[in-house]
Amino acid sequence: MGSSSGQKPRRLEDLVDKLASGSLSHSRLEKELGNANEAALVRRLYLERLTGASLSSVASTILDFQELYGRNIENPIGAVQVPVGIAGPLRINGDYARGDFYIPLATTEGALVASVNRGAKAITLSGGARAKVIKDGMTRAPLLWTPSVYEAHRLAMWVEDRIEDLRSVVAGVTRHGRLQHIYPYIIGNLVWLRLSFSTGDAMGMNMVTISSDRICRYIEENYDGDAKCIALSGNMCTDKKPAAINKILGRGKYVVAEAIIKGEVVKNVLKTTPQNINLVNVTKNLLGSAAAGSHSFNAHFANIIAAIFIATGQDAAQVVESSMGYTWTEVRGEDLYISVTLPSLEVGTVGGGTRLPTQRELLALLGVAGGGDPPGSNALKLAEIIASAVLAGELNLLSAIAAGQLARAHELLGRGGLKIS
């Protein structure tokens, strides 16, 4: 036993030496060892030797890289921990999300959880938020070359005429997704096909990418003219970049959350008036954003969306387009009407990072872990929850600005001013 236990550390050290000499690549470690967790250890040892940095905290994780390798991560060395706070209860009256919810926010920004928490209190005391998904469809836009505008137009018409055939192609790829629409765009001799898919409870990028690839193959094999797919994604989808097309046509979940905040709640909880909140929103979020040329007309959608995305295992890079949107306010008698509109919220409850153990627990906390019954309902419920949490965050930040409390809140909660004895 002593001999075999001594051989294992020696072998790991030998592999570290091979990495250092360049005779072994990081991408082949798993094949060499047959174990992704041991490969992560070797990479850490190598990096510690190379840089002199200690990676003991990165090494401390419950993740099993045998389960994640090839699905969620390559070349793993450990994990990063992000604090998770809870805001709520937040009452939501949606088509799918109904009841009081506690919102998990993974963030390192002091004051963010407190901000959403106070907004949630004001909304809940006023009867809750209403939320509705207006549209649901994930997009991918392959780019095809043709020799002329005449051929490009003929191809676009040919594709639209064969949408049922293309739906059959997609059905052969996935039982969870369906081709909804095809929107052709022609520039010169080039054709973009913005394909929209329903994706069930998955966010769906893998599903729509594979389906789009099969559609392109079908076109190249069956179209009787000259056409060639030159990019599976032609950037008119648009994924992980701010784009007006997503604001106009939507991508993922197009969702709205709204609430009427009672005048007494605005006064006693938010410490301001409906008129002051409305003035800040119109001048800051609308006029200020327009003057800056912003794609978004809101105060801090990205703050709340990023924190929930990290907590629930969403694709963090999609915060870029998911956080585009609009905040609208009106003074209604003694009360305040407020809404947030998110045209491109890209979320799912199965696949990707939702498989990770901590993220799955937090999805369960919201009652949306795994596939819904009926299919797709959990992802729609999550979209309504996120939009309502964004509403809470927007309401509080506008109120804090209107009441002159913003800097004080960050002094207390963002710079170590709040002490616990």
BANU-492774 format. One record per residue (C-alpha): y, x, z; residue in three letters. Coordinates in Angstrom, 1 decimal. Example, Ala and Ser with C-alpha at 12.3 -4.5 7.8 and 13.67 -1.06 7.14 Angstrom:
REM BANU-492774
node north -4.5 east 12.3 up 7.8 rest ala
node north -1.1 east 13.7 up 7.1 rest ser
END
This chain:
REM BANU-492774
node north 0.0 east 0.0 up 0.0 rest met
node north 2.4 east 2.8 up 0.9 rest gly
node north 1.8 east 4.4 up -2.5 rest ser
node north 2.5 east 1.3 up -4.5 rest ser
node north 5.7 east 0.4 up -2.5 rest ser
node north 7.0 east 3.9 up -3.1 rest gly
node north 6.3 east 3.7 up -6.8 rest gln
node north 8.5 east 0.6 up -7.3 rest lys
node north 11.8 east 2.2 up -6.0 rest pro
node north 11.0 east 5.3 up -8.0 rest arg
node north 10.6 east 3.3 up -11.1 rest arg
node north 13.9 east 1.5 up -10.6 rest leu
node north 15.6 east 4.9 up -10.1 rest glu
node north 14.0 east 6.1 up -13.3 rest asp
node north 15.4 east 3.1 up -15.2 rest leu
node north 18.9 east 3.8 up -13.7 rest val
node north 18.5 east 7.3 up -15.1 rest asp
node north 17.6 east 5.9 up -18.5 rest lys
node north 20.6 east 3.7 up -18.5 rest leu
node north 22.8 east 6.6 up -17.5 rest ala
node north 21.4 east 8.8 up -20.3 rest ser
node north 21.7 east 6.0 up -22.9 rest gly
node north 18.0 east 6.0 up -23.7 rest ser
node north 17.7 east 2.4 up -22.5 rest leu
node north 20.1 east -0.4 up -23.3 rest ser
node north 21.1 east -3.1 up -20.8 rest his
node north 19.8 east -5.8 up -23.1 rest ser
node north 16.2 east -4.3 up -23.0 rest arg
node north 15.9 east -4.1 up -19.2 rest leu
node north 14.3 east -7.5 up -18.8 rest glu
node north 11.6 east -6.6 up -21.3 rest lys
node north 11.0 east -3.2 up -19.6 rest glu
node north 10.6 east -4.8 up -16.2 rest leu
node north 9.4 east -8.3 up -17.0 rest gly
node north 11.7 east -9.5 up -14.2 rest asn
node north 15.3 east -10.5 up -14.6 rest ala
node north 16.1 east -10.2 up -10.8 rest asn
node north 14.9 east -6.6 up -10.8 rest glu
node north 16.9 east -5.9 up -13.9 rest ala
node north 20.0 east -7.2 up -12.2 rest ala
node north 19.3 east -4.8 up -9.3 rest leu
node north 18.9 east -1.8 up -11.7 rest val
node north 22.2 east -2.7 up -13.4 rest arg
node north 24.0 east -2.8 up -10.1 rest arg
node north 22.6 east 0.5 up -9.0 rest leu
node north 23.7 east 2.0 up -12.3 rest tyr
node north 27.2 east 0.6 up -12.1 rest leu
node north 27.6 east 1.7 up -8.4 rest glu
node north 26.5 east 5.3 up -9.4 rest arg
node north 28.8 east 5.2 up -12.5 rest leu
node north 31.9 east 3.9 up -10.8 rest thr
node north 31.5 east 4.5 up -7.1 rest gly
node north 32.2 east 0.8 up -6.4 rest ala
node north 30.1 east -1.1 up -3.9 rest ser
node north 28.6 east -4.3 up -5.4 rest leu
node north 26.9 east -5.5 up -2.2 rest ser
node north 28.8 east -8.8 up -2.2 rest ser
node north 28.1 east -9.4 up -5.8 rest val
node north 24.4 east -8.9 up -5.0 rest ala
node north 24.5 east -11.7 up -2.4 rest ser
node north 23.4 east -14.8 up -4.3 rest thr
node north 20.8 east -17.6 up -4.2 rest ile
node north 20.6 east -17.6 up -8.0 rest leu
node north 17.2 east -16.8 up -9.5 rest asp
node north 17.9 east -14.9 up -12.8 rest phe
node north 14.3 east -15.6 up -13.9 rest gln
node north 15.4 east -19.2 up -14.3 rest glu
node north 18.8 east -18.5 up -15.8 rest leu
node north 18.2 east -15.5 up -18.1 rest tyr
node north 18.5 east -16.6 up -21.7 rest gly
node north 19.9 east -20.0 up -20.9 rest arg
node north 23.0 east -19.3 up -18.7 rest asn
node north 23.5 east -15.5 up -18.6 rest ile
node north 22.7 east -12.2 up -20.2 rest glu
node north 22.8 east -8.8 up -18.5 rest asn
node north 23.2 east -10.3 up -15.0 rest pro
node north 24.2 east -8.2 up -12.0 rest ile
node north 24.8 east -10.9 up -9.4 rest gly
node north 27.2 east -13.7 up -8.8 rest ala
node north 30.8 east -14.4 up -7.8 rest val
node north 31.6 east -16.8 up -5.0 rest gln
node north 34.6 east -19.2 up -5.2 rest val
node north 35.7 east -21.3 up -2.1 rest pro
node north 35.0 east -25.0 up -2.5 rest val
node north 37.2 east -27.5 up -0.7 rest gly
node north 37.0 east -31.3 up -0.6 rest ile
node north 39.8 east -33.8 up -1.3 rest ala
node north 39.5 east -37.5 up -0.5 rest gly
node north 38.4 east -40.1 up -0.1 rest pro
node north 39.8 east -41.2 up -3.4 rest leu
node north 39.2 east -44.8 up -4.3 rest arg
node north 38.4 east -45.4 up -8.0 rest ile
node north 38.0 east -48.7 up -9.8 rest asn
node north 36.6 east -47.6 up -13.2 rest gly
node north 34.0 east -48.9 up -15.6 rest asp
node north 31.5 east -46.4 up -14.3 rest tyr
node north 33.1 east -44.8 up -11.2 rest ala
node north 33.4 east -47.4 up -8.5 rest arg
node north 34.1 east -46.7 up -4.8 rest gly
node north 35.4 east -43.9 up -2.6 rest asp
node north 34.7 east -40.3 up -3.8 rest phe
node north 35.1 east -36.9 up -2.3 rest tyr
node north 36.3 east -34.5 up -4.9 rest ile
node north 35.0 east -30.9 up -4.9 rest pro
node north 37.5 east -28.3 up -5.9 rest leu
node north 36.5 east -24.6 up -6.5 rest ala
node north 39.7 east -22.6 up -6.3 rest thr
node north 41.4 east -19.6 up -4.8 rest thr
node north 44.9 east -21.2 up -4.9 rest glu
node north 46.2 east -22.2 up -1.6 rest gly
node north 47.8 east -25.7 up -1.5 rest ala
node north 45.8 east -27.1 up -4.4 rest leu
node north 43.2 east -29.0 up -2.3 rest val
node north 45.9 east -30.2 up 0.0 rest ala
node north 47.9 east -31.4 up -3.0 rest ser
node north 45.0 east -33.5 up -4.4 rest val
node north 44.1 east -34.7 up -0.9 rest asn
node north 47.6 east -36.1 up -0.3 rest arg
node north 47.7 east -37.7 up -3.7 rest gly
node north 44.3 east -39.2 up -3.1 rest ala
node north 45.5 east -40.7 up 0.2 rest lys
node north 48.5 east -42.3 up -1.5 rest ala
node north 46.4 east -43.8 up -4.3 rest ile
node north 43.7 east -45.1 up -1.9 rest thr
node north 46.2 east -46.7 up 0.4 rest leu
node north 47.7 east -48.4 up -2.6 rest ser
node north 44.3 east -49.9 up -3.7 rest gly
node north 42.9 east -47.1 up -5.8 rest gly
node north 43.0 east -45.7 up -9.3 rest ala
node north 41.9 east -47.5 up -12.4 rest arg
node north 40.1 east -45.4 up -14.9 rest ala
node north 38.8 east -46.0 up -18.4 rest lys
node north 37.2 east -43.9 up -21.2 rest val
node north 38.9 east -45.0 up -24.4 rest ile
node north 36.8 east -42.9 up -26.8 rest lys
node north 33.8 east -40.6 up -26.6 rest asp
node north 32.7 east -38.1 up -29.2 rest gly
node north 32.1 east -34.3 up -29.4 rest met
node north 33.2 east -32.6 up -32.6 rest thr
node north 32.3 east -29.7 up -34.8 rest arg
node north 34.0 east -28.9 up -38.1 rest ala
node north 32.1 east -26.8 up -40.6 rest pro
node north 34.1 east -25.2 up -43.4 rest leu
node north 32.8 east -25.4 up -47.0 rest leu
node north 33.9 east -23.5 up -50.1 rest trp
node north 34.1 east -25.1 up -53.6 rest thr
node north 35.6 east -23.7 up -56.8 rest pro
node north 38.4 east -26.2 up -57.2 rest ser
node north 40.3 east -29.1 up -55.6 rest val
node north 38.4 east -31.5 up -57.9 rest tyr
node north 35.1 east -30.2 up -56.6 rest glu
node north 36.4 east -30.3 up -53.0 rest ala
node north 37.3 east -34.0 up -53.4 rest his
node north 34.0 east -34.9 up -55.1 rest arg
node north 32.1 east -33.1 up -52.2 rest leu
node north 34.1 east -35.0 up -49.6 rest ala
node north 33.3 east -38.4 up -51.3 rest met
node north 29.7 east -37.4 up -51.7 rest trp
node north 29.3 east -36.5 up -48.0 rest val
node north 31.0 east -39.8 up -46.9 rest glu
node north 28.7 east -41.8 up -49.1 rest asp
node north 25.6 east -40.2 up -47.5 rest arg
node north 26.5 east -40.6 up -43.9 rest ile
node north 23.2 east -42.5 up -43.2 rest glu
node north 21.2 east -39.7 up -44.7 rest asp
node north 23.1 east -37.2 up -42.5 rest leu
node north 22.5 east -39.4 up -39.5 rest arg
node north 18.7 east -39.1 up -40.2 rest ser
node north 19.1 east -35.3 up -40.4 rest val
node north 20.7 east -35.3 up -36.9 rest val
node north 18.0 east -37.6 up -35.6 rest ala
node north 15.5 east -34.9 up -36.6 rest gly
node north 17.3 east -32.4 up -34.4 rest val
node north 18.0 east -34.4 up -31.2 rest thr
node north 17.1 east -37.7 up -29.7 rest arg
node north 20.1 east -37.6 up -27.4 rest his
node north 22.9 east -37.2 up -30.1 rest gly
node north 24.0 east -39.3 up -33.0 rest arg
node north 26.4 east -38.6 up -35.8 rest leu
node north 29.3 east -41.1 up -35.4 rest gln
node north 31.9 east -40.2 up -38.0 rest his
node north 32.8 east -37.7 up -40.7 rest ile
node north 36.5 east -36.9 up -41.3 rest tyr
node north 37.0 east -34.7 up -44.4 rest pro
node north 40.1 east -32.4 up -44.7 rest tyr
node north 40.9 east -30.7 up -47.9 rest ile
node north 43.2 east -27.7 up -48.3 rest ile
node north 43.2 east -26.3 up -51.8 rest gly
node north 39.5 east -25.8 up -52.8 rest asn
node north 38.3 east -25.8 up -49.2 rest leu
node north 36.7 east -28.7 up -47.3 rest val
node north 36.5 east -29.1 up -43.5 rest trp
node north 34.1 east -31.8 up -42.3 rest leu
node north 35.2 east -32.8 up -38.8 rest arg
node north 31.9 east -34.3 up -37.5 rest leu
node north 32.0 east -36.5 up -34.4 rest ser
node north 28.8 east -37.0 up -32.4 rest phe
node north 27.8 east -39.0 up -29.3 rest ser
node north 25.9 east -36.6 up -27.0 rest thr
node north 24.6 east -38.7 up -24.1 rest gly
node north 25.1 east -37.1 up -20.7 rest asp
node north 25.4 east -33.6 up -22.2 rest ala
node north 28.8 east -32.1 up -23.0 rest met
node north 27.0 east -31.4 up -26.2 rest gly
node north 28.3 east -28.2 up -27.9 rest met
node north 24.8 east -26.8 up -28.4 rest asn
node north 23.6 east -30.1 up -29.7 rest met
node north 26.5 east -30.6 up -32.2 rest val
node north 26.4 east -27.0 up -33.4 rest thr
node north 22.7 east -27.2 up -34.3 rest ile
node north 23.2 east -30.6 up -35.8 rest ser
node north 26.1 east -29.4 up -37.9 rest ser
node north 24.1 east -26.4 up -39.1 rest asp
node north 21.3 east -28.8 up -40.3 rest arg
node north 24.0 east -30.9 up -42.1 rest ile
node north 25.4 east -27.9 up -43.9 rest cys
node north 21.9 east -26.9 up -45.0 rest arg
node north 21.3 east -30.4 up -46.3 rest tyr
node north 24.5 east -30.4 up -48.3 rest ile
node north 23.7 east -27.0 up -49.8 rest glu
node north 20.2 east -28.1 up -50.8 rest glu
node north 21.1 east -31.6 up -52.1 rest asn
node north 24.6 east -31.6 up -53.4 rest tyr
node north 24.6 east -31.4 up -57.2 rest asp
node north 27.8 east -29.4 up -57.4 rest gly
node north 29.0 east -25.9 up -56.3 rest asp
node north 29.5 east -25.8 up -52.5 rest ala
node north 28.8 east -23.3 up -49.8 rest lys
node north 29.2 east -23.4 up -46.0 rest cys
node north 31.3 east -20.3 up -45.1 rest ile
node north 31.9 east -21.1 up -41.4 rest ala
node north 29.8 east -23.4 up -39.2 rest leu
node north 33.0 east -23.8 up -37.1 rest ser
node north 36.1 east -24.0 up -39.1 rest gly
node north 38.5 east -24.3 up -36.1 rest asn
node north 39.3 east -27.9 up -36.9 rest met
node north 36.9 east -29.1 up -34.2 rest cys
node north 38.9 east -27.7 up -32.1 rest thr
node north 37.0 east -25.8 up -29.4 rest asp
node north 38.6 east -23.7 up -26.6 rest lys
node north 42.0 east -23.6 up -28.2 rest lys
node north 45.0 east -25.8 up -27.8 rest pro
node north 45.3 east -28.0 up -30.9 rest ala
node north 47.2 east -31.2 up -31.8 rest ala
node north 44.2 east -32.7 up -33.6 rest ile
node north 42.4 east -33.0 up -30.2 rest asn
node north 45.4 east -34.8 up -28.7 rest lys
node north 45.6 east -37.2 up -31.7 rest ile
node north 42.0 east -37.9 up -32.5 rest leu
node north 40.4 east -37.0 up -29.2 rest gly
node north 37.4 east -34.7 up -28.4 rest arg
node north 34.8 east -35.3 up -25.7 rest gly
node north 36.1 east -38.1 up -23.5 rest lys
node north 39.5 east -39.7 up -24.2 rest tyr
node north 40.2 east -41.0 up -20.7 rest val
node north 43.1 east -42.6 up -18.9 rest val
node north 43.6 east -43.1 up -15.1 rest ala
node north 46.4 east -45.1 up -13.6 rest glu
node north 47.6 east -46.5 up -10.3 rest ala
node north 50.5 east -48.5 up -8.9 rest ile
node north 51.7 east -46.7 up -5.7 rest ile
node north 53.2 east -49.1 up -3.2 rest lys
node north 56.8 east -48.4 up -2.3 rest gly
node north 56.0 east -48.0 up 1.4 rest glu
node north 53.3 east -45.5 up 0.6 rest val
node north 55.7 east -43.5 up -1.5 rest val
node north 58.2 east -43.5 up 1.4 rest lys
node north 55.8 east -42.8 up 4.3 rest asn
node north 53.1 east -40.6 up 2.7 rest val
node north 54.9 east -38.9 up -0.2 rest leu
node north 58.3 east -38.7 up 1.5 rest lys
node north 60.4 east -39.7 up -1.5 rest thr
node north 61.2 east -42.7 up -3.7 rest thr
node north 59.7 east -44.1 up -6.9 rest pro
node north 63.1 east -43.5 up -8.7 rest gln
node north 63.0 east -39.8 up -7.8 rest asn
node north 59.4 east -39.3 up -8.9 rest ile
node north 60.2 east -41.0 up -12.2 rest asn
node north 63.2 east -38.9 up -12.7 rest leu
node north 61.3 east -35.6 up -12.1 rest val
node north 58.5 east -36.8 up -14.5 rest asn
node north 60.9 east -37.8 up -17.3 rest val
node north 63.0 east -34.6 up -17.1 rest thr
node north 60.3 east -32.1 up -16.2 rest lys
node north 57.1 east -33.3 up -17.8 rest asn
node north 58.6 east -35.0 up -20.9 rest leu
node north 61.9 east -33.4 up -21.8 rest leu
node north 61.1 east -30.0 up -20.3 rest gly
node north 57.7 east -29.8 up -22.1 rest ser
node north 59.3 east -31.0 up -25.4 rest ala
node north 62.0 east -28.4 up -25.1 rest ala
node north 59.4 east -25.6 up -24.5 rest ala
node north 57.3 east -26.7 up -27.4 rest gly
node north 54.3 east -27.4 up -25.1 rest ser
node north 51.1 east -29.1 up -26.3 rest his
node north 51.0 east -30.8 up -22.9 rest ser
node north 53.4 east -33.1 up -21.1 rest phe
node north 52.2 east -32.8 up -17.5 rest asn
node north 52.7 east -30.9 up -14.3 rest ala
node north 49.4 east -29.2 up -13.6 rest his
node north 46.4 east -30.9 up -15.2 rest phe
node north 44.7 east -27.5 up -15.6 rest ala
node north 44.8 east -26.8 up -11.9 rest asn
node north 42.6 east -29.8 up -11.0 rest ile
node north 40.4 east -29.7 up -14.1 rest ile
node north 39.6 east -25.9 up -13.7 rest ala
node north 38.7 east -26.4 up -10.0 rest ala
node north 36.3 east -29.3 up -10.8 rest ile
node north 34.9 east -27.6 up -13.8 rest phe
node north 33.9 east -24.5 up -11.8 rest ile
node north 32.6 east -26.7 up -9.0 rest ala
node north 30.4 east -28.8 up -11.2 rest thr
node north 29.2 east -26.3 up -13.8 rest gly
node north 31.3 east -27.3 up -16.8 rest gln
node north 32.3 east -24.8 up -19.5 rest asp
node north 35.3 east -23.2 up -17.9 rest ala
node north 36.8 east -22.0 up -21.2 rest ala
node north 37.1 east -25.7 up -22.3 rest gln
node north 39.8 east -26.1 up -19.7 rest val
node north 42.1 east -25.1 up -22.5 rest val
node north 41.8 east -28.3 up -24.5 rest glu
node north 40.6 east -30.5 up -21.6 rest ser
node north 43.9 east -30.0 up -19.7 rest ser
node north 46.1 east -31.2 up -22.6 rest met
node north 47.6 east -34.6 up -21.9 rest gly
node north 50.4 east -36.8 up -20.7 rest tyr
node north 51.7 east -38.0 up -17.4 rest thr
node north 53.7 east -41.3 up -17.6 rest trp
node north 55.6 east -43.1 up -14.8 rest thr
node north 57.6 east -46.3 up -14.5 rest glu
node north 59.5 east -47.8 up -11.6 rest val
node north 58.2 east -51.4 up -11.1 rest arg
node north 60.4 east -53.1 up -8.5 rest gly
node north 59.7 east -51.3 up -5.2 rest glu
node north 56.6 east -49.6 up -6.5 rest asp
node north 55.7 east -46.7 up -8.8 rest leu
node north 53.4 east -46.9 up -11.8 rest tyr
node north 51.8 east -43.6 up -12.8 rest ile
node north 49.1 east -42.8 up -15.4 rest ser
node north 47.5 east -39.7 up -16.8 rest val
node north 46.0 east -39.5 up -20.3 rest thr
node north 43.5 east -36.8 up -21.1 rest leu
node north 42.5 east -37.1 up -24.9 rest pro
node north 40.1 east -34.1 up -24.9 rest ser
node north 38.1 east -34.0 up -21.6 rest leu
node north 34.8 east -32.2 up -22.4 rest glu
node north 32.3 east -32.7 up -19.6 rest val
node north 28.6 east -33.3 up -19.1 rest gly
node north 26.1 east -33.8 up -16.3 rest thr
node north 23.1 east -32.1 up -17.9 rest val
node north 22.6 east -28.7 up -19.5 rest gly
node north 24.7 east -25.6 up -19.2 rest gly
node north 26.1 east -24.7 up -15.8 rest gly
node north 25.1 east -28.1 up -14.4 rest thr
node north 21.6 east -26.6 up -13.8 rest arg
node north 22.9 east -24.1 up -11.2 rest leu
node north 21.9 east -25.1 up -7.7 rest pro
node north 25.3 east -25.2 up -6.0 rest thr
node north 26.9 east -27.0 up -9.0 rest gln
node north 24.1 east -29.5 up -9.1 rest arg
node north 24.6 east -30.3 up -5.4 rest glu
node north 28.3 east -31.0 up -6.0 rest leu
node north 27.4 east -33.3 up -9.0 rest leu
node north 25.1 east -35.1 up -6.6 rest ala
node north 27.9 east -35.4 up -4.1 rest leu
node north 29.8 east -37.3 up -6.8 rest leu
node north 26.7 east -39.3 up -7.7 rest gly
node north 26.4 east -38.0 up -11.2 rest val
node north 23.7 east -35.3 up -11.1 rest ala
node north 21.4 east -35.3 up -14.2 rest gly
node north 21.0 east -38.0 up -16.8 rest gly
node north 22.4 east -41.5 up -16.2 rest gly
node north 20.9 east -44.9 up -16.6 rest asp
node north 21.8 east -46.0 up -19.2 rest pro
node north 22.0 east -42.6 up -20.9 rest pro
node north 25.5 east -41.2 up -21.1 rest gly
node north 26.8 east -43.2 up -18.1 rest ser
node north 26.8 east -40.2 up -15.7 rest asn
node north 29.0 east -38.2 up -18.0 rest ala
node north 31.4 east -41.2 up -18.5 rest leu
node north 31.5 east -41.6 up -14.7 rest lys
node north 32.3 east -37.9 up -14.2 rest leu
node north 35.2 east -38.2 up -16.7 rest ala
node north 36.6 east -41.2 up -14.8 rest glu
node north 36.4 east -39.2 up -11.5 rest ile
node north 38.1 east -36.2 up -13.0 rest ile
node north 40.9 east -38.2 up -14.5 rest ala
node north 41.5 east -39.9 up -11.2 rest ser
node north 41.6 east -36.6 up -9.4 rest ala
node north 44.1 east -35.3 up -11.9 rest val
node north 46.1 east -38.4 up -11.3 rest leu
node north 46.1 east -37.6 up -7.5 rest ala
node north 47.2 east -34.0 up -8.2 rest gly
node north 50.0 east -35.1 up -10.6 rest glu
node north 51.3 east -37.7 up -8.2 rest leu
node north 51.5 east -35.3 up -5.3 rest asn
node north 53.1 east -32.4 up -7.2 rest leu
node north 55.8 east -34.7 up -8.7 rest leu
node north 56.4 east -36.1 up -5.2 rest ser
node north 56.6 east -32.6 up -3.6 rest ala
node north 59.2 east -31.6 up -6.3 rest ile
node north 61.2 east -34.8 up -5.9 rest ala
node north 61.2 east -34.3 up -2.1 rest ala
node north 62.0 east -30.6 up -2.2 rest gly
node north 58.7 east -29.7 up -0.5 rest gln
node north 57.1 east -27.5 up -3.1 rest leu
node north 58.2 east -24.0 up -1.9 rest ala
node north 57.5 east -25.0 up 1.7 rest arg
node north 54.0 east -26.1 up 0.9 rest ala
node north 53.2 east -22.8 up -0.8 rest his
node north 54.7 east -20.9 up 2.1 rest glu
node north 52.4 east -22.7 up 4.5 rest leu
node north 49.2 east -22.9 up 2.4 rest leu
node north 49.5 east -20.2 up -0.3 rest gly
node north 50.7 east -17.2 up 1.7 rest arg
node north 48.7 east -17.2 up 4.9 rest gly
node north 51.4 east -19.1 up 6.9 rest gly
node north 48.9 east -21.7 up 8.3 rest leu
node north 47.1 east -20.2 up 11.3 rest lys
node north 43.9 east -21.4 up 12.9 rest ile
node north 43.6 east -20.5 up 16.6 rest ser
END
